Amino acid sequence: MMWETLYKYLDTQCATIADLLPAISKKAAPDHVHKLRTSIKRARACLTLIKQFSDKQLKGKRYAKLLKILQQAAGALRDLQLQQESLGQYTKKSPQQYRFFKALLKDHARQAKEQAQATTQAFPPTFIKKLRKQPAQLPHLSHKQLSKHLQEQYAAIAIPAGHVAAEKWHDLRKEIKRLYYQLEISQPLFEGSAALPVMLQFTNEAGSRLGSWHDLLALQQFIRNSMQLMRSEQIALPRGIDGLLKQLAADTQQQLQRSREWIRRKPEVEL
């Protein structure tokens, strides 16, 4: 039942990836890019979970590496699509003032789209077929082993101590998101559990809050880099740019504080 559940989940994600690759290579619509990126994250989380208990009987390193390459391409494009949306919200009162930023971000997104399309076109379809046919005859996995693993990952979630670099928060975000997917994978195995829905809700919200923080941080960095470029090319900075950066910095800090508060209230539950 354990391995059957894991492989069924992995097969579903692989089917979604296979269906979306042609769509990305032709058009790369935002909803398709988002769905592809999410399915890859889910597949990678599942592979990590399988690898945890299968020793060397699952040759997952090559699969994980290829999926990571594909995720990076789709992720770069998705991040830029989100930045375009955010920039539009922050500059909607004076769009003409920030047309240089919008044009530059649009060009970055165009290049990322071309890279994502080239990656999906070069992605070997046989890889997905092989991944979906991985043998299910693996060592016995008990309910207790899986429960212990998930519980340990959940217990390890904590606010980074002191004033740490943004990378530490970003790493925490990735760990939380991976755990969320692994809890999602495990749902059929913990039917009736009072703890699992609580853990799912907590990790989902924590990942979402940290995601919002990271998106604003990336937009803030893009604007600063663009200002540096404008200065080097002796292009006049738009009026109100300092106010925009100040607002962005305040909103970024607020999102990080919201993340801290949520993680600080982590429910103490056991599977």
N, C-alpha and C positions, 0 to 999 in steps of 0.2 A: 504493500500500500504506500509506503514512504517513497520508494523510488518511482513507482507508477505516478504518483502525484507530481513529483519534481519533473519527470520527463514530459508529462502531459502539459505542464506549464511552459517548459522550454520549447516544446513543439509548437505551442500556440504563438509564442513570441517569434519563433523562426518563420512561421507561416506569414505573420504580419510583416516582418522584415522583407521577406521574399516578394510579397505583394507590392510593397512600397518602393522598392529599388527602381523599377521602371518609371514610376511616377516622379520620383526625385530627379532622375537623369533627364527627364523631359521638361518638367516645369518647376519643381521645387516650391510648391505652394506652402505657405506658413503652417497650415494645419497638418500637411503631410510630413513636413520636416519635423514638427513637434512630435508627431506620432511615431516616426521612425526613431528619433532620438530616445524616446521613452521606452520603446520596445527593445532597443539595444541595451539600455540600462537594465531592464528587467531580465533579459537573457544573460547578461554578464553577472547579475546578482545571483541568478539561478546556477550558473556555472561555478561561481565561487562557493555556493552552498554544497553543490555536488562534490566539488574538489575537496572540500573540507573533510568529507567522510569516505572518499573513494581511493585514498592513497594514490598510487600511480596507475591505477587501472583505467582511469579516464585521462586521455591525452588532451587535456583542456587548455594547455598553455598557448598552443598555436591558435586555437579558436578564440580565446580571450584577446590575444594580440590583434587579430584581424578585426574583431568586433570593436576594439578600442580605436583603431584607425578610422573605422567607419563612423563611430560615435564622435570622434574629434572633428571630422569634416562636417557632419550634420550639426554638431553642437556649436561650432564657430558661426555657421550661418544662422542658426536659431537665436544665438545671443545677439547678433547684429540686427536681426528682425525685431527683437524685443527692444533693443536700444533705439531703433527708429521710432517705435511706438511711444516709448517714454519721452524721447526728445520732442516729439510732436505735442505731447501733453504739456511739457514744461515751457514750450515756446509758442503755444497756439495764440497768445495775445499779440505777439509781434513776430510772425513767421519770417517776414522779409529780413529782419535784423540777423537772423541766424541761418540764412540760406546757405552760407559757406559750410557750416557744420552739417547741415542736412545733405548737401551735395557730396561732401566727403564721406559721410556715413553711408550714403546710398552707393557710392563707388566701392567702399569696403565690402558692402553686402553683395554687390555684383561679383566681385572677385571671389568671395567666399562661396557664392552660389556656383560659380564655374568650377571651383575646387571640389565642392560637394558632388556636383554632377559628374565630374571626371572620376572621382573616387567610386561612386556607385556604378558607373559604367564599367570600371575596371574590376569591380568586386566579383570574384568567381562564384557563379551560382551553384557550382558543385559543392562549395564550402557549406552553404546552408543545408544542402541535401545530406551531406555527411554529418553535420552537426545534429540534424534531426534524427539520424539513424544510429546515434551513439548507443552501444549495448547497455541494456538495463541490468545485466547480470553483475551486480556490484556487491561488495560486502554488506552484510546485514546492518541495517540502520534502525535503531530502536527509537521509540517515541521519547524515551528518557534522554537519549543522546541529543536529539534535535532540540528538545525543550531546554536542555542545559546550555547548548550553544547560543540559542536565541536569547536566553535569559542573561548570559554573560555579556553579549553585545549590548543589550538594553541597559544593563547595570553600568556599563562603561561610559555611557553618554553623560558628559559633564561639561560645565562652562570652563573654557580654558583659563588657567590661573594667570592673574596679573595682566599687564598691558602687552598683549601678544600681537604678532603680525596678522594681517588679514588672511594670509595663507592658512593659518591655524584654524580660523573659523571656517574657511572654505573646505579644509580637510574634514572638519567635523560635519559640515553639511553633507559631504559625500558619504561619510560613514553612516549618518542618520538615514539618508535616502536609500542606501544599500540595504540597511536593516529593514526599512519600511517594505521594500520589495520582497525581502526574504520572509517577512511576516505575512505578506499578502500571498506568497507562494504556499505557505504552510496552513492557510485557513482551513482547507478541507480536513486537515489532520488534527485540528483542535476545535472541532465543532462542540459547542456548548461551553467553551472556555469563557469565563468572565474576564480574564486578563487580556486575552488577545485583542478584542475590540478596543480596549483602553490603550494598549501599546500601539496599535495601528493609528488610532486617532492622534496620539501624542507625536509619533514620529512623522506622520503626514503634515501636521501643523508646524512642527519644528523645521522640517525641510522646506516648507513653503515660506515661512518667515525668513529663514536664512537665504532662500532663493531671491526673495524681494530685495534683501540687503545687498546681495552680490550683484544683482542687476543694476542697482543704483550706483554702486561702487564702480562698476565697469563704465557706466555712462559718464560718471564724474571724471574718470581717468581719460576717457576719450576726449572730453571737452578740454581738459588741461593739455593733452598732447596736441590737439588742434590749435589751441592758442599759441603754443610754442612754434608750431609750423607757420602760423600767420605772422608772428613776430619776425621769424627768420626770413619770410618773403615780403616783409614790410607791408603787410595787409592790415588795415585798420580793424581793431577789435570792435565787435558790436557793442552798442550802448547797453548798459545793464548787465553785462557779462559777470561782473563781480557779484551782483545780486543773485543771478542765476546759480552761480557756484555756491554761494552761501546757503541758498535754499536747498540745493542738492546735498550739500554736506550735512545740513540739519536733518533732512529726511533720511539720509543714509544712516546717521547716528541713531535716529529714532527707530528705524527698522532693526538695527543691531540690538538696541535696548529691548525691543519687543521680543526678540529672539532669546535674549538673556532671561527675561522674565518668564517666558514659557518653559524654557529648559529648567530653570530653577524650581518650577512647580511640577517637575516630573513625578507622575504617580508611582508609588511603590507597590508594584503588583508582581505576582509570580505565575508563570504558566503551570 
